[in-house]
């Protein structure tokens, strides 16, 4: 593992293919996503055409090898692409993030060759859409205390229980779900399974009503005697907690990049407004109180980007066998970027004043969308627990 003081190599980070993916994502976001973002938010409409467009561009499996339907790129490229899409529409960004980070990535790392052919290849190509089922009504941050159970029955498993706040749930073709298979073993008694949507007893509910990311539908999913073959088990029996935690290490990079994209959108609109609006006989950009806000926002955005790219680079090093886990780096990136996004959207709205509070402008959407980034895929409180635990043991 590289020493903690070692930063990713800025001078060689953006290789030509990484820059190309970033530019491809930006062009797609500016031309097709941004013009529809307000409509999608107001109507809470699932962006079918945008999801299809991301699939055509290879954005639904950015870091998945081409042999399994992906773009064959890396996690730095993925983080850059998520930020660009999220800058235009946070809902579209998180749909992409879930499919990449929470479904394709664990299937690549822990799935059997049969599972990769049957599920990973269509997921990474965008022919299928996936979702991730860990959170339950009674266990969110405490993922080791889940009530959904899977009981063996010959060469099959029978799943009963429920998962909630499942992003992509209403539209997904399959779910990677985590179940208790041996309660006496605690976290070590958890196992991961693939459940296709056409499985009898798989029952997605109506989309949730949320503060933000309205177009990225989530829902509760009930499992009532869902019977699946053992070949749909992902990893070892009892190895589900390891699968979940490894997956979230990568997923947090995606959410951090989503938060960065939201913050950039808000910041750009606020800066543009400072040149248009006058107060006390001069543009807002000439007022020191506004300048200080802009300075703080610019600095925090740059700091968040550095943390995100470092975490993504470390994940790529680990994939290449040149480094260890990136748990702390991913937690730092997610914690800082999400809280930064809330601060930046708050100050950007403050700069626009009443216009920022109006639905006629996009600032209030960015403000609402930013808030969830401090909650899903690990709350800010859990991120601090992770960072502190590793820091105190010298990891």
LOLUM-230193 format. One record per residue: residue in one letter; x, y, z of N, C-alpha, C in turn. Coordinates in steps of 0.001 Angstrom, whole numbers, plus 500000, padded with zeros to 6 digits. Layout:
<pts>
AXYZXYZXYZ;...
</pts>
This chain:
<pts>
X500841498813500000500000500000500000500877501238500000;X500583502247499162501386503459499144501286504183500476;X502347504865500929502273505645502167501137506655502087;X500523506966503246499388507874503250499765509255502717;X501033509643502843501453510961502382501634511029500868;X501607509875500212501828509849498769500553510238498037;X500600511306497264499458511725496466499499511037495110;X498348510987494459498338510449493107499149511391492216;X499751510894491154500641511721490317499849512667489418;X499678513908489845498900514870489077499388515001487636;X500684514960487441501228515240486112500885514163485094;X500613512954485567500318511876484623498902511344484795;X498111511984485667496799511437485993495879511373484790;X495721512495484092494740512523483023495351512058481712;X495333510755481533495781510200480269494759510543479190;X495129510337477956494262510744476853492893510083476922;X492853508784477279491559508108477334490706508601478495;X491357509008479598490609509568480723489997510908480345;X490771511738479696490270513035479244489151512859478225;X489275511834477384488248511582476375486934511183477026;X486992510314478033485773509906478722485144511093479445;X485973511906480082485444513094480753484757514021479757;X485382514250478615484809515141477614483536514545477005;X483544513233476803482347512565476285481178512733477247;X481459512524478536480411512683479546479931514126479616;X480855515079479517480467516492479579479613516876478371;X480002516452477185479225516771475983477812516205476098;X477712514955476539476408514320476723475585515086477749;X476220515452478862475511516141479939475017517515479503;X475861518267478798475494519627478389474427519611477303;X474571518710476333473644518692475195472301518063475531;X472330516949476276471114516166476429470549516127477850;X471414516166478856470946516009480228470490517337480831;X471354518338480767471056519620481417469744520250480941;X469420520215479646468164520826479205466913520155479778;X467038518912480222465881518182480736465851518091482259;X466888518557482910467030518313484349465892518909485167;X465497520138484862464436520768485642463104520045485435;X462823519677484203461591518938483891461561517598484622;X462667516887484598462742515596485279462481515754486770;X463052516797487355462876517046488774461423517390489095;X460838518305488321459475518765488590458447517659488403;X458686516781487433457731515712487139458077514390487809;X459223514360488499459715513109489098459714511986488064;X460169512324486863460121511371485752461437510620485621;X461312509303485518462503508465485287463079508808483912;X464385509096483815464981509555482550465348508401481607;X464349507724481098464570506538480258465530506820479119;X465306507928478416466131508237477248467568508561477631;X467781509135478812469134509471479250469884508221479713;X469188507321480367469805506050480760470228505278479513;X469374505292478494469711504642477231470929505320476592;X470963506647476655472093507380476090473394507072476803;X473349506945478130474557506599478878475038505197478498;X474100504295478283474472502936477874475185502957476533;X474673503737475595475273503813474261476692504380474308;X476970505221475303478299505830475430479241505015476307;X478770503898476844479619503061477690479739503553479114;X478801504408479556478895505002480882478237504168481980;X477610503052481622476970502227482638477896501149483187;X479100501044482590480095500106483096481485500616482758;X481791501811483241483011502513482814484276501715483106;X484392501180484322485629500499484721485545498976484585;X484553498496483861484398497059483648485093496670482338;X485863495585482323486568495167481102485617494974479926;X486128495212478738485313495099477530484751493688477357;X485479492674477804485011491296477653483715491041478417;X483411491911479389482176491787480153481215492937479863;X481348493540478693480393494544478266480692495970478667;X481780496191479384482098497533479873482949498340478921;X483302499541479362484117500436478545485606500123478650;X485982499316479643487380498924479784488282500035480268;X487715501014480962488520502137481454488857501926482927;X488987503011483684489400502886485081488517503736485985;X488817503710487271487977504388488248488187505897488282;X489344506355487866489541507806487721488609508334486633;X488556507630485501487656508021484421486207507999484896;X485877506983485663484518506853486192484151508051487071;X485052508428487975484788509565488861484622510861488061;X485460511044487053485353512229486213484012512266485488;X483583511109484979482321511041484242481121511288485145;X481126510702486349480020510903487289479870512377487640;X480983513049487870480932514468488221480316515283487093;X480661514965485851480122515718484712478620515497484558;X478181514259484658476750513969484522475971514586485681;X476513514486486894475828515017488072475776516537488075;X476736517167487456476710518626487325475453519054486576;X475026518245485614473828518556484837472570518081485538;X472606516875486112471430516299486766471888515263487775;X471700515541489046472153514630490095471400513308490048;X470141513336489627469358512104489535469965511156488512;X470264511690487334470871510863486285472230510347486739;X472960511195487449474272510790487948474216509624488908;X473251509635489825473216508551490817472679507258490211;X471828507334489192471403506115488487472630505429487892;X473473506227487263474719505716486688475638505172487783;X475724505888488899476613505491489989476225504145490575;X474935503942490829474481502678491417474817501505490514;X474522501649489226474773500535488311476265500209488224;X477102501250488172478549501050488082479138500516489385;X478937501282490470479647501029491727479064499905492555;X477733499854492629477091498960493586476644497629492989;X476660497534491669476218496286491046477328495684490183;X477780496439489180478818495898488292480117495603489039;X480546496518489875481835496359490557481895495108491435;X480895494865492313480980493631493113480833492356492287;X480062492400491200479953491201490357481282490912489668;X481999491967489282483317491773488676484287491178489689;X484218491663490924485184491264491946484841489928492607;X483551489677492838483159488505493608482314487496492830;X481814487882491661480920487006490916481635485854490240;X480896484787490007481439483640489260481474483984487782;X482179483188487023482248483432485582480854483312484964;X480065482396485463478695482240484974477865483490485271;X478023484040486466477295485252486836477746486452486005;X479014486497485679479521487596484860478931487553483461;X478784486356482928478211486231481588476714486522481590;X476007486014482606474552486155482632474092487534483075;X474835488161484002474374489426484576475324490598484336;X476620490407484619477532491546484509477597492096483097;X477688491250482104477816491722480722476632492587480286;X475386492167480486474276493060480124474168494291481027;X474567494174482276474528495338483170475536496394482736;X476759495975482470477811496919482094477552497557480737;X476877496832479857476568497379478534475332498259478549;X474572498191479643473352498973479747472118498263479243;X472253497004478844471096496237478405470203495873479593;X470807495825480784470066495608482021470421496720482996;X469577496899484002469830497874485054469772497160486392;X470714497488487275470760496834488573470518497766489733;X470256497159490902470156497923492144470796497107493264;X470917497732494426471716497199495533470867497231496791;X470675496071497443469803495998498601470529495653499882;X470870496680500661471517496477501952470675497070503082;X470220498310502909469472499011503948468093498401504161;X467706498334505430466388497839505808465686498847506711;X464385498694506914463666499626507786464267499745509181;X464831498661509692465376498693511057466893498643511102;X467549498643509943469016498607509948469549499369508750;X470005500586509004470600501400507955472101501406508125;X472577502268509028474017502344509272474560501060509906;X473730500372510688474157499110511296473790497967510355;X474590497804509318474285496824508275474462495381508737;X475044495189509911475244493818510398473996493269511086;X472994494120511297471798493714512038470588493640511111;X470708492875510043469614492813509077468636491691509401;X467371491933509025466302490994509318465912490149508097;X466290490573506907466006489780505716466824488492505780;X466157487351505596466825486062505772466782485248504488;X467792484420504312467839483449503216468079482083503845;X467176481154503574467253479820504162467535478803503053;X468537477938503231468835476941502196467743475883502108;X467458475454500887466485474383500644466983473578499451;X467738472540499740468368471773498681469416472609497980;X469316472717496651470267473546495904469678474924495615;X468725475330496461468110476647496323468145477392497649;X467800478689497569467660479521498762466283480185498722;X465681480340499892464382481003499993464568482283500801;X464251483424500179464489484736500782463183485364501236;X463179485874502469462045486603503014462544487842503750;X461842488958503571462225490186504253461948491399503391;X462621492481503696462417493714502918463659494578502961;X463821495371501920464887496371501830464234497695501440;X464772498788501951464167500075501587465204501085501121;X464672502181500545465476503229499913466370502646498814;X465816501759498006466609501087496979466582501900495685;X467649502671495458467761503485494247467798502584493018;X467035502949491997466822502175490769465825501037490975;X465367500829492209464520499692492526463301499504491632;X462506500566491389461301500361490579461577499943489139;X462752500306488601463063500011487200464084498887487026;X464747498472488077465867497536487951465433496155487464;X466319495518486727466089494159486235466552493098487224;X467369493508488199467849492579489212468342493378490412;X468473492682491529469007493303492733470116492428493305;X471166493063493781472187492380494565471775492599496014;X471261491562496648470652491702497965471451490948499021;X471487491507500222472258490926501323471297490393502373;X471513489138502762470584488447503651471338487794504807;X470636487656505909471168486899507040470995485415506752;X472083484670506806472014483222506591472404482436507839;X472945483136508859473281482493510134473378483581511200;X472288483791511923472242484897512872473266484752513994;X473632483544514317474583483321515411475973483858515083;X476251484080513790477573484540513365477669486052513209;X476587486776513502476620488236513364476890488653511932;X477831489580511761478167490062510420478683488939509529;X479305487938510124479839486826509344478759485829508930;X477539486116509311476439485267508907475590485895507822;X476192486797507049475502487501505966476004486985504621;X475088486823503668475445486319502343474776487164501277;X475451487343500135474933488143499024474329487249497956;X473224487728497364472534486965496320472081487885495189;X471964487321494008471336487988492871469885487521492815;X468970488485492742467554488140492585467024488876491354;X466721488176490270466130488822489093464727489336489413;X464303490385488707463018491012489010461829490100488718;X462005489117487827460883488247487490460762487043488434;X461560487052489523461461485990490519460134486102491262;X459430485011491393458155485032492116458390485454493561;X457586486402494038457735486896495399458591488140495519;X459158488602494391459943489850494354458968490993494099;X458793491879495062457713492858494982458197494290495263;X458625495020494217458968496438494391457701497252494654;X457816498243495521456675499081495850456732500396495060;X455788501284495335455745502561494634456993503388494965;X457412504264494041458577505111494312458396505975495551;X459486506178496270459479507029497461459303508496497073;X458717509278497970458630510730497803459768511346498621;X460672512060497945461896512524498590462109514027498419;X463007514563499229463362515981499157464010516324497829;X464913515472497371465658515745496145465798514507495287;X466705514585494313466937513550493295465621512868492888;X464664513687492492463316513201492212463253512210491049;X464125512349490073464054511488488898464762510156489098;X465532510038490157466196508766490484465291508033491460;X464425507193490940463420506550491775464039505533492735;X463535505537493937463889504525494930462602503958495497;X462695502812496148461484502202496702461861501151497732;X460834500679498427460972499503499288460710498264498428;X461457497209498690461249495944497980460981494848499003;X459878494128498818459549492993499674459958491694498989;X460441490767499799460792489424499325459906488438500076;X459028487787499346458087486851499966458294485464499368;X459031484643500095459363483281499630459987483301498240;X460920484209498035461654484274496761462608483087496699;X462431482264495724463248481058495605464239481232494460;X465528481169494781466566481338493770467569480189493850;X468208479842492737469201478754492752470491479188493437;X471221478235493953472481478536494640473484479210493710;X473349479000492387474286479640491461474119481160491435;X473058481692492044472866483137492157473455483698493453;X474086482836494239474798483314495425476106483965494982;X476386485156495504477600485891495135478621485763496264;X479727485133495968480744484918496991480405483742497888;X481146483627498984480971482506499894479765482706500800;X479219481609501288478195481688502325478837482322503559;X478226483364504078478805484077505212479768485176504799;X479989485327503506480931486351503042480270487635502574;X478972487778502835478242488928502315478673490264502881;X479036490281504166479440491557504777480723492064504124;X481619491158503801482852491531503100482522492096501723;X481586491460501019481170491950499705480580493356499832;X479710493545500820479043494839501001480029495946501320;X480938495695502260481874496744502671482860497083501559;X483316496085500831484205496331499699483489497147498627;X482213496811498404481425497527497398481248498980497790;X480953499232499054480732500604499513482014501435499460;X483166500786499619484428501523499472484493502200498102;X484050501480497073484036502057495734482844502958495510;X481682502561496048480479503356495868480603504752496434;X481343504891497500481509506206498124482285507164497232;X483136506631496377483830507477495404482816508043494422;X481875507214493980480848507677493056479957508745493658;X479559508576494924478708509574495575479493510855495825;X480757510732496157481593511929496323481670512701495013;X481816511989493904481866512638492595480520513256492243;X479434512598492632478108513190492435478005514507493199;X478430514507494452478395515717495270479238516825494646;X480400516454494109481259517431493448480558518056492253;X479893517236491442479187517754490281478087518716490669;X477321518382491708476262519271492188476853520603492638;X477935520549493398478564521769493900479080522638492761;X479678522017491772480185522786490632479053523522489921;X477928522833489732476794523461489059476321524683489824;X476187524551491133475734525667491962476743526806491946;X478006526460492079479073527472492094479117528255490786;X479036527559489663479086528232488363477924529210488190;X476747528819488628475593529709488528475741530916489451;X476281530694490638476465531800491582477492532799491068;X478598532294490535479638533195490011479099534003488833;X478373533350487947477785534082486813476857535179487310;X476100534888488346475138535863488877475846537067489495;X477019536859490087477734537980490711478140539037489685;X478256538647488425478614539611487373477382540274486767;X476230539661486962474995540192486379474250541122487329;X474262540804488594473474541534489581474286542670490202;X473656543822490361474307544969491001473655545264492342;X474462545710493274473982546135494585474877547255495079;X474273548287495630475033549450496122475884550069495024;X475332550045493800475980550723492688477091549965492005;X477297548706492348478382547929491726477960546462491622;X478599545697490708478289544267490602478594543543491909;X477843542497492190478107541720493401479544541231493446;X480120540961492282481496540453492216482502541443492803;X482116542692492945483011543706493491482876543848494999;X481922543162495582481700543263497020482535542220497750;X483291542660498754484205541737499429483471540601500131;X482288540872500668481519539815501335481210538686500361;X480909539020499122480628538019498097481924537357497640;X482971538127497511484262537578497095484743536504498063;X484549536745499352484982535760500344484184534453500206;X482896534561499929482084533359499708482600532580498494;X482870533306497411483355532669496185484713532008496428;X485584532687497182486905532121497474486789530810498237;X485943530797499252485766529585500050485189528449499212;X484222528760498380483610527729497541484616527156496555;X485383528024495906486367527561494930487406526655495583;X487848527055496766488854526266497481488305524894497870;X487087524861498384486516523594498833486245522637497668;X485831523185496546485606522345495364486906521706494903;X487971522488494879489269521943494471489760520880495451;X489569521130496749490005520160497759489225518852497632;X487914518962497396487094517762497232487540516965496015;X487821517660494919488259516970493710489553516199493957;X490477516810494693491743516134494985491520514862495798;X490652514927496808490371513751497624489695512650496793;X488775513041495924488056512066495094489005511371494126;X489815512152493445490716511561492453491788510715493114;X492199511112494308493174510280495012492561508931495371;X491327508947495873490659507688496226490453506821494992;X490040507439493886489832506683492641491149506102492139;X492195506893492209493513506416491788493966505245492650;X493728505338493970494124504242494863493326502975494567;X492056503140494203491279501953493826491858501326492569;X492242502153491603492861501620490395494171500913490709;X494941501454491644496182500795492049495892499433492666;X494829499366493486494460498098494113494022497084493066;X493234497530492087492779496639491016493968496081490244;X494995496916490076496188496501489339497161495697490201;X496796495476491464497665494716492350498845495504492871;X498746496839492822499859497688493255499581498422494556;X498469498138495181498125498827496417497099498042497201;X496830498505498430495873497833499296494519498509499266;X493808498406500373492461498954500450492484500479500465;X491375501034500035491245502495499975490058502939500823;X489772502188501888488610502459502735488650503866503314;X489782504231503908489895505546504531489821506653503501;X490508506476502387490514507514501354489123507728500753;X488387506635500549487030506753500026486121507441501032;X486276507101502305485467507731503354485774509221503454;X487047509576503378487427510996503427486836511759502250;X486935511170501068486409511827499874484904512011499974;X484211510976500402482759511036500495482318512026501564;X482946511987502720482587512886503819482821514343503431;X484024514634502954484341516033502641483523516548501475;X483417515753500412482704516213499219481217516419499491;X480608515531500258479172515668500524478886516880501397;X479669517069502450479445518236503307479830519520502589;X480862519455501746481230520597500921480090520972499989;X479443519980499392478366520246498454477203520948499141;X476895520533500356475845521212501116476230522656501404;X477481522878501787477926524253502076477914525119500824;X478409524578499721478511525363498491477136525687497924;X476237524712497919474894525008497408474177526004498315;X474425525917499604473839526866500559474318528289500271;X475620528466500126476173529803499885475809530310498494;X475729529410497529475338529822496179473903530340496177;X473032529641496898471646530098497005471585531445497715;X472434531607498718472478532878499458472879534026498534;X473804533782497640474240534821496708473107535229495780;X472322534259495323471196534582494456470006535150495206;X470005535009496523468928535581497324467581534969496976;X466580535817496806465230535344496503465162534537495231;X465983534893494232465987534124492987466473532691493233;X467425532532494131467908531199494455466854530338495111;X465929530991495814464871530271496521463704529936495612;X463704530513494426462603530329493490462809529100492622;X461709528407492308461781527247491437461995527636489980;X461989528919489685462281529363488324463763529226488006;X464574529039489028466014528890488866466437527505489380;X467622527062488983468077525710489313468723525589490685;X469023526729491328469763526649492584469034525844493646;X467715526031493743466989525307494790467026523796494537;X467079523375493270467204521949492952468562521424493395;X469612522160493091470951521734493516471032521651495044;X470398522619495706470389522669497169469726521417497737;X468591521022497151467885519832497618468639518555497274;X469195518513496070469905517307495631471161517041496454;X471819518112496886473079517940497616472885517219498944;X471755517425499560471574516964500944471691515456501109;X471202514705500130471210513250500264472619512670500239;X473570513395499668474925512855499561475586512671500928;X475058513330501958475576513146503312474952511943504010;X473993511293503329473246510214503976473493508859503325;X473249508756501990473313507399501433474740506933501182;X474866505616501165476165504909501060477113505258502203;X476521505498503356477297505804504557477107507236504983;X476457507448506126476223508808506612477541509483506980;X477478510791507150478678511526507575479194511006508906;X478267510609509774478684510094511081479446508776510933;X478951507896510071479650506628509841481001506872509176;X481069507833508259482358508138507624483384508570508666;X482948509358509644483879509789510701484313508608511566;X483401507683511802483755506483512559484820505681511810;X484621505512510502485574504751509678486942505433509664;X486948506730509425488215507469509347488948507430510690;X488213507674511777488829507695513089489374506330513470;X488607505269513194489050503920513564490373503583512875;X490485503914511604491717503612510878492869504527511308;X492551505785511588493591506710512026494157506306513390;X493278505871514285493714505548515640494509504238515713;X494300503367514716495104502143514710496295502264513752;X496467503454513185497630503717512341497537503136510963;X496312502843510501496150502245509173496230503301508084;
</pts>
